[in-house]
């Protein structure tokens, strides 16, 4: 069988969740949207079910997948509902729901529900994707409480540049949030992964760890708390062919790499159809049999090539780590013009093998 696979360490996942709780001192919703950033939402939620305060997903389809798998903890719909008809499913499955628009407030006012909803009321404090305008925030809060359809409201917003430690934008957004919610007595949720790791002064009763759960840093530079994360996914494969080339020979499509000396080339069963970034350049770090080397040439759909010239012991069947504990996904992403979020979410075709419960 093709040797490409993703090893998922669920104990590392639990470590990272506990770290989010420790750093923030708050309750934490484990963000498992987008199939847990490519790690497998059901398995990750099951691994965290005994200790997580709840989970967060993008949409109702993702929430129902967890409910049907037996996950009974609270599940928050981060994008809320897209159609009024979804409220019956939200009610039936006792889901928590973000409300970010006036039409959603109106839909809740009209709804016939078996029980009051748990609502997270989202303010647009400067991200400018979704969220209520500051001028309508307090009115929306009052209408939801007056409707009799809402049991509890958590006040929330989302930072646009929390992964930039020296940028003043997060402080500006925080000030706007405090101004908009002045006098409203409710729990608040402001911190995602970069805000958990890098902005301890931002208050939050609830935090929303996402990328940090999976052991990747959201920062481009070294960061003290992020250094404590443990990578959850190891993407690995094996050498399936070896070539001995003289100087001056091209390797792969487009002759993007030409050997400058006699070069020993290893072919790895891994390509962009598996989710490895096609634009990873020559020099991208790769580990073969526990020793660092580099990618050479253009990544193909099913294969890529690595430099074995300085690794005489490596050969057919040698284990290759594309990213994991030794080759960080954030490093691969940075040289590839991407982000670890995208690397993980693009993973496909590769079977996932789980350890750690």
Secondary structure, DSSP 4 states (H G I P E B T S, - for coil): ----EEEEEHHHHHHHHHHHHHHH-SEEEEE-HHHHHHT-HHHHHHHHTTT-SEEEESSHHHHHHHHHTT--S-EEETT--SSGGGHHHHHHTT-EEEE-SHHHHHHHHH---SS-EEEEEEB-SS--SS-B-HHHHHHHHHHHHHHT-EEEEEEE---SSTT-TT-THHHHHHHHHHHHTTT--S-EEEEEHHHHHH-TTS--SEEE--GGGGT--S-SS--TTGGG----EEEEEEEEEEEEE-TT-EESGGG-EE-SS-EEEEEES--TTTT--TTPPTT-EEEETTEEEEEES---SS-EEEE-TT-TT--TT-EEEEESSSS-HHHHHHHTT--HHHHHHT--SSEEEEE--
